Amino acid sequence: MHMSMEQEDKNRAQKVVITRAMVREHTRSICRENGLDEAFFESFWEQLCADDGVYLEYVYYLIHGDFKGKEKVEGVSVVDILIWQIDHFKAQLDVDTTLTKRRSGSMVLLAFDTFMKMKKDPRRYLSKLREDTGTDYPGKFNGI
């Protein structure tokens, strides 16, 4: 089976080459735009580069605006952490209506950051995730 020239052009157009340097600069830009300092960026980048699975999940998110969900720690993914953080974000909105709203774009970075830390110390982070549910009811994540 042969592809037409039009089909081949479409397939080539769908392939995107993204270098590590591009991901690094884009991540630095996201940090700056959301009030995360250079120290946060450097720590985040170092952790990200040390874990190929999380790095690929992060790049997938940057390209598609969605999560693969392949990387997990005891069944918990970056999405689970993001949802947990959104619960806390909602609680912060009740108290802080300016700073929190301005930095809402950092939620994904903070979720990836927390996920990478959880991979290193699962017990600490999993207990927080399961016990502290933000504005919702106690025990919300006990099924994870």
For each residue, the residues with C-beta under 8 A, 3 or more apart:
1:
2:
3: 7 8 11
4: 7 8
5: 8 9
6: 9 10
7: 3 4 10 11
8: 3 4 5 11 12
9: 5 6 12 13
10: 6 7 13 14
11: 3 7 8 14 15
12: 8 9 15
13: 9 10
14: 10 11
15: 11 12
16: 63
17:
18: 22 23 59 62 63
19: 22 23
20: 23 24 49
21: 24 25
22: 18 19 25 26
23: 18 19 20 26 27 58 59 62
24: 20 21 27 28 45
25: 21 22 28 29
26: 22 23 29 30 62
27: 23 24 30 31 41 44 45 48 109
28: 24 25 31 32 41 45
29: 25 26 32 33
30: 26 27 33 34 36 105 106 109
31: 27 28 34 36 37 38 40 41 44 106 109
32: 28 29 36
33: 29 30 105
34: 30 31 102 103 104 105 106 109
35: 99 102 103 106
36: 30 31 32 40 41 103 106 109
37: 31 40 41
38: 31 41 42
39: 42 43
40: 31 36 37 43 44 113
41: 27 28 31 36 37 38 44 45
42: 38 39 45 46
43: 39 40 46 47 113
44: 27 31 40 41 47 48 109 112 113 116
45: 24 27 28 41 42 48 49
46: 42 43 49 50
47: 43 44 50 51 54 113 116 117
48: 27 44 45 51 54 55 58 112 116
49: 20 45 46 55
50: 46 47
51: 47 48 54 55 116 119
52: 55 56
53: 56 57 70 71
54: 47 48 51 57 58 71 78 112 115 116 119
55: 48 49 51 52 58 59
56: 52 53 59 60 68
57: 53 54 60 61 67 68 69 70 71 78 112
58: 23 48 54 55 61 62 112
59: 18 23 55 56 62 63
60: 56 57 63 64 66 67 68
61: 57 58 64 65 66 67 78 108
62: 18 23 26 58 59
63: 16 18 59 60
64: 60 61
65: 61
66: 60 61
67: 57 60 61 77 78 79
68: 56 57 60 71
69: 57 72 77 78 79
70: 53 57
71: 53 54 57 68 77 78 115
72: 69 75 76 77
73: 76 115 118 119 122 125 126
74: 122 126 144
75: 72 144
76: 72 73 80 81 118 126 129 144
77: 67 69 71 72 80 81 115
78: 54 57 61 67 69 71 81 82 111 112 115
79: 67 69 82 83 111
80: 76 77 83 84 129 141 144
81: 76 77 78 84 85 111 114 115 118 129
82: 78 79 85 86 107 108 111
83: 79 80 86 87
84: 80 81 87 88 129 133 134 141
85: 81 82 88 89 107 110 111 114
86: 82 83 89 90 107 134
87: 83 84 90 91 133 134 135 136
88: 84 85 91 92 134 135
89: 85 86 92 93 100 104 107
90: 86 87 93 94 134 135
91: 87 88 94 95 134 135
92: 88 89 95 96 100
93: 89 90 96 97 100 101
94: 90 91 135
95: 91 92
96: 92 93 99 100
97: 93 100 101
98: 101 102
99: 35 96 102 103
100: 89 92 93 96 97 103 104
101: 93 97 98 104
102: 34 35 98 99
103: 34 35 36 99 100 106
104: 34 89 100 101 107
105: 30 33 34 108
106: 30 31 34 35 36 103 109 110
107: 82 85 86 89 104 110 111
108: 61 82 105 111 112
109: 27 30 31 34 36 44 106 112 113
110: 85 106 107 113 114
111: 78 79 81 82 85 107 108 114 115
112: 44 48 54 57 58 78 108 109 115 116
113: 40 43 44 47 109 110 116 117
114: 81 85 110 111 117 118 125
115: 54 71 73 77 78 81 111 112 118 119
116: 44 47 48 51 54 112 113 119 120
117: 47 113 114 120 121 125
118: 73 76 81 114 115 121 122 124 125 126 129
119: 51 54 73 115 116 122
120: 116 117
121: 117 118 124 125
122: 73 74 118 119 125 126
123: 126 127
124: 118 121 127 128
125: 73 114 117 118 121 122 128 129
126: 73 74 76 118 122 123 129 130 144
127: 123 124 130 131
128: 124 125 131 132
129: 76 80 81 84 118 125 126 132 141 144
130: 126 127 139 141 142 144
131: 127 128 138
132: 128 129
133: 84 87 136 137 138 139 140 141
134: 84 86 87 88 90 91
135: 87 88 90 91 94
136: 87 133 140
137: 133 140
138: 131 133
139: 130 133 142
140: 133 136 137
141: 80 84 129 130 133 144
142: 130 139
143:
144: 74 75 76 80 126 129 130 141
